[in-house]
Amino acid sequence: MGDNRDTEHGPNAQDETYPATESSFLLPKSARDVKSKIFSTNFAALMAGLNDASLGVLIPYIQPTYQVGLLQVSMIYLVNFTGWVIASFANIHVCSYIGTGGTLVLGASIQCMGYALMFWSPPFPLFVAAFFFTGCGVAFQDAQVNMFIITVKDAHRWLGILHAVYGVGTVLGPLIANTIASRIPVWHYYYLLTLLLGAVNISSLVWTFRKGLFSPNVSNAKDTAGKELRDTMSNRTVWIFNGFFFLYVGAEVTAGGWLVQFLVSVRNGDPKKVGYIASGFWTGFTLGRVALADITHRFGERRMVFIYTALAVVMQILFWVVPDIIVNAVTVCFLGFFIGPFYPVGLYVLTKVIPQELHVGAMGFTASIGQAGSAAFPFMTGAIASQAGVQVLQPIMLGLLVGIAIFWSFIPRQRAIAI
């Protein structure tokens, strides 16, 4: 379709000298088609949020239902991690055969397979195994929605909106899951709801990406997929971003996933009440992605991430040392607010410091392998907590925040990052 720089949806169209990426061939000329795809990819992000944030609220109900300890519960995160990793390496090859739309539909379908195994109160091993499918399915979608949105004009703002919509899902997930679990005896019905919404997600993606669905993005995609993956994996900066995203998403989901169990076990809170505090964390997280998007871009992504990290460390320490549930609720909300922008900011900066020919592979690879942290660190926290208690959440969180700052410091400086 040629260079899209003079259209509404050219990659980073605010910079007329920035050439079109290979993924820009995915974008139709019709602004209406672009907007419909933005809508469907945002709904996929909403579904990812509903998926990622609900498990932590359900842990106090999973344990008595299945008569299992924290180590067994944390196996859910390990199985989820396996699905994420497999998808991260398969993403480029799958996309080269069936394109962005096809990969999105495949991921949404795999995600629904997981929910179909969960909602009817299956045996615990099958319930755990289902998280492989949700992890794999969300990973395929996560890589593709980010690769699509980064090609839209004013990508830094659209990425902020995309990940804010994800944040809305993380707010609604704990609210809905906690309401279902506290009011009816079958908490598994939460996954029946996500199964129904997942069917809507599949339908939305099929309709908006119907033109060329299951077709490669470019004619030689199959031939270049292997080389693209090798070049991506051999790039040092890509691995720095991998580390940044791996620790960041790990911190995000670890905080949200084990927060309720910490308040129940350490602060002696009532699960039916403190379950809603998890939504407070995700609300701050969502507001941060919206409120801080333009501020971060204005004053420089590199500088602002360091400032946000320092403020997040302060909130985390206050949460740790002040044994008051109300104070904990406030500080954890601000913690989410300050770390919320990290993911969309990181993806935007990635397009400025990675060679253009690696954008498609790097976006998919870092999004997927980074999101694997959302399973790896919650699993590690649960495994340690099963021996030492849930209070280990606090030092683990501080370590993750420090690690995030270290990886960010290694990201190369570029003229496009600063004001």
N, C-alpha and C positions, 0 to 999 in steps of 0.2 A: 504493500500500500504506500510505500515511500515514507519520506520524512514527515512527521506529524507536528513539527515545531510550530506551524502556523495555525493549528487547530486548537480547540478547547482542551483537548486531552493529551497533548504532547507531553513527553516526560520532562518534568521540571520546566514547563513552558515559560515560566517567568524568566528564565535564562535562555535567550535566543541562540546563544552559542553552544548550548548543550545538545549534542546530537541524539537522535532517537536510539533507544535500546532495541535489542532484538524483540523484546516482549511488546514493543509498541505495535508490532504487526497484528497483535491480538485486538487492538482497539478499532471499533468501527467508526465511520465518519459521523454517524448520527449521534448528536448529543443526547438524544432520548435513550438510545441504546446504552450509552456510557452510564447515564444516571440509573438505568434499571440494573445494570451490572453492579454499580456501587451499592444499590439497595440490597441486592441478593448477597453480595460478599459481606456486607455489614450484618445481615441476618445470620450468615454462617459464623461470623465472629461472636454474635450474641449467643448462639448455640454453644460455642466453645466456652464462653464464660459460664453459662449454666452448668456445663459439664465439669469445669475445673474447680469451681468454688463450693459445690454442694457436699462433697465427700466429707470435709472436715466437720460439718454440722451433724452428719449422720453417724460419725464414729461412735458417740456415746450410745447409739441405738443398735449399731451393728454388733458391738461386743456382747451385750446380753442376748441378742437374738440367736447368734451363732455360738455363743459360749467360747469366745476366743480372746486372747490377750493382744497387747499392742504390737507384738512382733508379728503375729498372724495378720493383723489388720494392715500393718505396714507392707506386707507382701503385695497388697493391691497396688501400691505405688511402684513396686519393682516390676510387676507385670505390665503396668502402664508404661513404664520407662522402656521396656523391651519393644512395645509397639511404636513408641516415638522414634527409637533409634533405627528400627527397620525402615520406617517411613522416610527418615532423613536421608538414608543412602539410596532408597529406591525412587525418591521423588523425581530427580532429573530424568531417569530412564522412563518412568511411567508417563511423565509429561511429554517426553519426546514422541511417544506413541499415540497418546490420546488427547494431548493438548491441555490447556488450562481448564477449560470447561469440563472436559471429560474427567480430569483428575479431581476437580472439585466434587463432581457428582459421585465418583467412586469413593472419595473420602467420606462424604455425607452418608452414603449407603453403608459403608463399613461401620461408621459411628452408630447407625441405627441397629446394626446387627448386635452390637454390644448391649444396647438398651433392651432389645428383644430377649436377651438372655438374663437380664437383671430383674425385670419388673414382676415376675411371678414367684418370688421367694424361692429361688433355686438353692440347691446344696451349696455350701460355702466354696468348695473348690471351683464350681462352675461360675459362681458369682465373681470370684476373683479373676478367673480366666476371661470373663467378659470385658474387663478393663484393658486387655490387650487390643481389642477391636476399637474401643473408644479412643485409646491413645493413638493408634495407627490412623484412624479416620480423621481425628482432629488435626493430626500432624500434616497429613496431605492437604487439608483445607487451609491450615495456617500458612503454609509455604506459598500456596497459590494466591490467596487473597492479598497477601503483602506484595507479591510480585505484580499483581494487577494494579493495586492502588498506587504504587510508587510511580506508575507511568502517567497518572492523572495530573493535570495542571495543579499547581500549589500542593505538591505531594506532602510537604511537611504538615499542612493543615488537615488534609484528608486522612493521613496516617493517624493524626491525633484523634480525629473523629472515629475512625475505624476501631482504634484501641479503646476509645471511650465507650463505644457500643459494646465491645467485649466487657468493659468494666460494668456496664449496666447489667449484663448477664451475670457477672459475679456478685452483684448486689441482689438481684432477684433470686438467684439460685439458693443461697442460704435462707432467705426469707421464706420461699416456697417450701423448701425441703424441711425446714424447722417447723413450719406450720403443719405440714402433712404428718411429720413424725410425732409431733406432740399432741395431735388431736385425733388421729385414727391409729389403730394398732398395726396397720400394714404400711410401714414407711417405704417399702419397695415401690409403692404406687407413684412415688416421685419419678421413677424411671419410666413408668407408663406415660406420664406427661411429656417427658423429654423424647420418648419414642414418637408420640404424635406430632410434636413440634419438629422432630427430625424429618418426618415425612413431608412437612411443609417446606423445610429447608431443601430437600431433594427436588421437590417440584419447582421451587423458585429458581434454583440453579439451572435445572434443565431448561426452563422457559427462557431465562435471560441469556444463557449461553447456547441457545439452540442452533444458531448459525455456525456451522462447522463443529458442532459438538462431537467429541471423540475423534477429531482430526488433529494432526500435529500442527503446532503453531507456525512452523516454517517448513519448507519442503525438505531440507536436509537435516532436520532435527534428529532423526534416528542415527544418522551417520556421525554427528558431532557430539552426541550425548556423553559418550565415554570420555572423549578428550576434554569436554567441558567439566566433567566431574573431576578428572585428574588435575586439570589446571586449577580448579577451585580448591581442591584439597592440598595442593602444593603451595598455595599463596599464604605467606606468613600472617598478613593482616586479617585474612579470613579467620584464621585460628584464634587471633586475639579477640575478634568479635564473637567467635564461638564461646570462648571463655567468659566474656562479659555477659552474653545472653544466658549461658548455662547457669552462672551464679545468680544473675538477676531474677530469672524466672523461678529458679530454685528458692530464692528468698521470698519472693512474692507468694508462691503457693505454700511454702512451708509455714509462713506467718498465718495465712488464711486457713490452712488445713489443720494446724495443731492448736490454733488460738483457743477454740472452744474447750478442747480437752484440757488445756493448761488452766483455763479459768475454772473448770469443774474440779480438777484434781488438786491444784495448788491454791487457788483462791476460794475454793469451796462454793462455787456458784451453782445455781440451779440450771440444769441443761436446757429447760424450757424457756428460760429467760436470757441466759448469756449467749444462747445460740444466735440471738439477733445482733450481738456485738460484732459477729463476723461480718454482717452486712454493713456495719459501721466502718470497718476496715476497707471493704470493697467500695463503699460510697466515697470515702476519701480518695482512694485509688482512682476512681472514675473522674471525680471532680478535678484532680490534679492533671489528668490528661487533657482536659478541656481548658481549664483556667491557665495552665502554664505553657501551653503549646506556643503561642505567639511571643510570650515573654522569653521563653528559652531560645527561640529563633532570633529574637531581637538582640539579646545580649551575648549570644554565642553558646552553642550546644556544649562545647568542651568545658567552658567555665561553669555553666549552670549545673551540669551533672555533678561536679565536685561539690558545689554549694548544697545541692539537694541531698547528696549523700551525707554530708556533715550534719545537716538538720535531721535526717533520718536516724543517724546514730544517737543524737541527743534524745529523740523520741523513744528509741528502743531502750536506752538506759533508764529513762524515767519509767517506762512500762515495767522494767525489771525490778527496780528498787522501791517503787511505791506500791505497797500491798493493798490497793484500794480499787475495787472493780470499776467505779465511776471514772477515776483517773485513768485506769487502764483503757477504758472505752474511748476516752478522749485522745490519749496519746497514740493508740493504735490507729485511730482515724487519721491523725496527722502523719503517722508513718506511711500509711497508704497514699496520702496526698503527695508526699515528697518523692516517693519512689515510682509513682504512677507513670510519669512521662518517660521513664528510661527506655522502655521498649520501642515506642515509635521514634523517639529521638535517635536511638542507636541504629535503627533501620535507615533513617534518613541520612545520617552521617556515613553509613556504609556505602551509599551510592556516590558519595563524594570522594571517598578514599580508595575504593576498589576499582581496578581497571574496568572500563565500560563493558568490554566483551565478557566479563565474568559476572555482570550484574544478575542475570537470571539464575545462574547456578549458585552464586553466593547468597542471594536473597533466600532461595529455597533451602539451602544447606544450613545457613546460620539460624534461620527461623525454626527449622525442625530440630537440629541438634541442640540449639539453645533451649527450646521448649522441653527437651528431655530432662533438663534440670528440674522441671516441675514435678517429675516423678522421682528422680534420683535422690534429691535432698529430703523431701518428705519421708521417703523410705528410710534413709539413713537416720533421720531424727526419730522415727518410730522405733527403729531397731535399738538405738541407744537408749531411748526412753523406756523401753521394756525392761532394761536392766538398771538404769540410773534414775528414772523418773522423768516426767514431762518437763521439769524445770530446766532440762538441758536445752530447751527451745531457745532460751535467751542468749547464752554464749554462742550457739550455732548461728543465730541471726546476726549477731555482731560480727562474727567471722565472715559471714557471707557479704555483709555490707562493706567491710574492709577489702575483701577480695574484689568486689565490683570496682571500687576506686582504683585498685592496683591495675586491673586490666584496662580500665579506661585511660589511665595515664600512659599506656603503651600504644594507644591508637595514634597513628600519624597525624600531625597537624597539616591542615590544608587551608587554602585561602577561603574556601567556601564555608568553612565551619565558623569562622569568626565574623563579627559584624564589620 
